Amino acid sequence: MNTHTILFDLDGTLIDTNALIVASFKHTFERFQLDFTDEEIIEFNGPPLIETFRKIDPARVEEMVATYRTHNFEVHDQYVTAFPKVAETLEELKDMDIKLGIVSTKMASGVRKGLEKTGLVDYFDAIISLDDVTHPKPHPEPVLKAMELLGAEGSSTIMVGDNSHDIEAGNHAGVRTAAVSWSQKGKERLLAYKPTYMLEEMTDLLRIVGE
C-alpha cells in the first residue's frame, strides 16, 4: 500500500517530554494544593490542558492552565530531547519524498519550541496545533486539516502517535495508524485501539513505507 504522507503527534511520539509534563503538573498541583499520584498524573498526559484541568477544578481552570504553561516553558529545555532514531528516520522519509506533518494538542508556540530544541523543525511541511482547530484529537478535524494542507488522501496517509486519541483521530479520519511502543501509558493500552501498525522503534516506518 503506497504511503505519501505521514502525520505525527509530537510529545511522547517524536520528542521525550514525559518528565517535563509530569514536573509541570506537579508544580501546578502544589501551587493549588492538590494531591495526585504519579500514576494519576500520567493519565492526564494527552488531552488538551483545558480539558484536564476543567475536570479537576472548573472554577480555577484558566489559572491552572496558565501556571502549567509558564512552568513548562521556563524549564522546557532542561528536559526535552528527541527519541532515538527520530531525526535519522525523518531524514530518510524526506529523501523518499514522503510529506510529513505534525498534529498536536499543544499550542503552536509549544510545538515550535519542542521542534526547535530538538532540531526537527525543518522536516515538516505542515503543523496543526491546538490553535488551528475547533475540535482537537480524538476528533478527526486536526488530521483532516493536515491532510488538506498537504494535499493528502486517506488511503496513502499514516497517523503516528503514543496516545489513544492519536489512534482514534486517525481512525475517525479514515487513515492508517501507527502506535509507538515507547508510549508512557504502555504498548498494551494502545493495542486495544487496534492501530494498523505497532512501531518498536521509529525506523520501523521505513520498512512500512517500503512495502
N, C-alpha and C positions, 0 to 999 in steps of 0.2 A: 504494500500500500504506500503510495507516494506521500512524502511529508514535505511541505513547502514552508510551513510556519510552526514555530514553537513559542508558546507563551509560558512565562514563568511567574510564579509567586516569588517574592523577594526574601522576606525574613524566614529563616528556618529552611529555606529551599536552596538559594544561591549563597546567602550570607548568614553567618552564625551570629544571631542577635539574641540567642536564648538567655544567656546570662544577663545581658543588658535589660531585656524585658522583665525578667524576674526582679532585678535590682530596682527598676523603675516602679514596678507595682509595690514592692516592699517599702520604698521611700514614700510613696503616696499613702499607703495604708498606715504607716507610722504617723504621718502628718495628720491624718484624720482619725487616729486612734481606733483603727480597725485591725482585726487579727485573723489572718488566713495562713494555712499551712503551705509549704512549698508545693505539695500535690494540688491543692486548690488553685494556687496561683498559675501553675502550668495549664490548667483548664481554661484560664482566662486568655491565654495566648491564641490569637487567631482572629476573632471577630473585631470589628471597629471598636475603639476605646469607648466611644459614647454609648454603645450598646451594653458593654460590660459594666460600666460604672452606673448606668441608669438602673440596671437590675440590682446593684448593690445599695445605692442611695440616690433616688431620683431628685431629692432636694438639693444635693451638692454635686451633681454630675459635672457641671461646667468647671467648677473649682478643681475637681479631681482630675479631669482631663488636662487642664492647664498645668497642674502640679506635676503630673506624669510627664507631659511633653517637655517641660522645662528641664526636669532632671535628665530625661532621656537624651536630650540634645547636649547638655553640659558634659555628660560622661561618655557619650556615644563612641568617640574614637579610642577610648581606653579598652573597649570590649570587642569591637566589630572586626571580623575577618571573613574572607571568602572560605567556603567549604573546599575540601580537597578536590583538585582536578576541574574546578568550575571554569576558571579562565581558559585553560587548555581546551576544554570541550567547546566553549563558546567560540573560541578562535577557529576550531576546525569546522564547526557548523556554519560560521560566516564564510569560510573558504568554500563550502559546499553550496553557497547561495541560499541558505535557509534564512528566512526572515525571522527575527527574534523580537519578542515583546515582553514587557513587564506588566503584570496585572496584580495590583497590591491594594490592601485595605488601609494602607498608610496614606497620610497626606503627601502631596508632591514634594514638599521640602524635605521630608524624612526619607523618601525614596531616593532623591538625588544625593542626599548626604551619605547614605549607605553605599550607593553605587560609586561615588567619588572616592570614598575612603578605601574601598576595595579595588579600585582601578577598573571597574567593569562598565562604566557609563557609556563608552563608545561602541559597545557591542549591540546596543538596542535601537531598533528602528521605530519603536512606539512604546510609550509608557502611559498606562492608565492607572491613576491613583484614586484615592477616595474623593478628591476634589473634582474628578471628571464624571462622576456617576450620581444618579439618584438612588439606585439600589445596589449596594455592594454585594460581593460574593456572600452566600451561595447563589444569589440571583444571577442569571446569565448575562445581565447587562454589561458588566466590565469585560467579559470575554468577547461578547459580540462587538463591543465598541473597538477593542483592539484589533479584531479581525477586519472590521470595516476600514480602519486606518491603514492596515497592511494589505488590503485587497485579498484577504484570505478566504478560503472555502472550508466548511466544516470537515469535509472528508480528508483534507490534507493538513489539518491542524491538530496539534497536541497541546494540552494544558498540563503543566507540571507543578506539583505543589506538595506541601508537607502537612496539610490540614484537610479535614473532611470537607470544609466549604470550598476548597480548591477543586476537589474531585466533583463535588455536586454542581458547582458552577459550570465546569466543563461538560458534565453530563447533560445539564439543562440546555447548554448551548449547542449540543449535538456534535461535540468534537471528541477525539480520543483523549484519554487522560493517563498521566503517569504520576504515581505516588513515589515519594523518596523514603527509603528505608531508614534514613538518619533522622526522621521526624521525632521531635521531642516527645510526642504522645505515643510513639511506638508503631512499628510496622503492622502489627496485628489489627490495631484500631482502624488503620487506613484500608486494609484488605476487606473489611466489612462493607466498604462503599464501592467495591468492585471496580477499581481502576483498571484501565486496559493493560497497563504495564506497572511493574514494581521495579524501581531503579535501586540496585545495590550500591552503585556509585554513579556519578554523573556521566562518566564515559559510556555507560550503557546506552545513552541516547544516540551515540554514533552508530552502534550496531542496529538500533531500531530504524534509524533514518536510512541505513544502507540496505535494509531488507527489501 
